[in-house]
Amino acid sequence: MQYRGGKSRLARQILPFMPDVEYFVEPFVGGGGMTRFAVQSGKFSKFLCSDINEYVIAYFNAIKSGWMPKERYTREEFLEMK
């Protein structure tokens, strides 16, 4: 998911500088771009992600519970969710 202020464009450059530790902690998960790269890197075995935006947290909790968003939404569906 794209998210304003996201770090996904910089993730490939940031990850090599991160220490070799068990936990990856992301205090501002946003769209999850940095976390996605961290998972794919195989560098970490446990993840803790947070965000102050309640809608972002609700979105990721829904995914964690098994819900998956559709790939495409109509404009009406988007505006209804917004």
N, C-alpha and C positions, 0 to 999 in steps of 0.2 A: 504494500500500500504506500503510495506517495504521501509524504507528510511535510508540510512547510517547516523548514529548518532542519530537515533530515540530514543524517550523516552517511547515508548509504553511498554517496559518491566518493566519500573519503575513506570508507571502511577498509578497502584494500591497502591504503597507505597507513592507516592507524594500527591495524592488527599486528604487524610485525614488531611494533614497539611495546606491545602489551606483554607483561611478565608471564612466565609459565606457572600458572596457578590452577587450582581445581575449579574455582568459581568464576563465572563471568557475571558481573553486576552492572546493570544498565539502569541508572536512575531516571533517564528521560527516554523511554523506549519509543515513543511516537509511533511511526509506521513500522518499526522493527527492522529496518535495514541493517543497522550495525549488528543487531542480535543474529539476524539471518547469516551474515558473513561469519560471525563467531561460531555458530553452530556448524556451518559448512567447513570451517577450518579444522575441526577436530581437536583444537587446542584446549578446550574446556570440557569438563564432564558434567558440570552443574550450572544452572542459569537462574538468576534472580533479576526480574525485570519489573520496573515500576514507572509510573508517570503521574503527574498531578491532574491530568485531564480525565475526568470521570468517564467520558465517552470512549476514550482509548482503552481504558481498563475494562469497561463493559464489553467492548469489541473482542479483546483478547480472551476474556473469561468465557465469552460465548464460543469462541473457536476451541478453547481448551475443553469445553463441555461437549464438543462434537459438531457444532454448527459450522457450516462452511458457506461463505458468501458466494453468490452467483458470479460468474465471470463478467456478465454485462447486465446493466440495469437500464430501464427506460428512464427518460428524463422525469416522468411523473413519479416513478418509484424512488429515484434519487431525491427529489424534492420532498417526498413524503418522509423518507428516513432522516433527512437533514433537519 
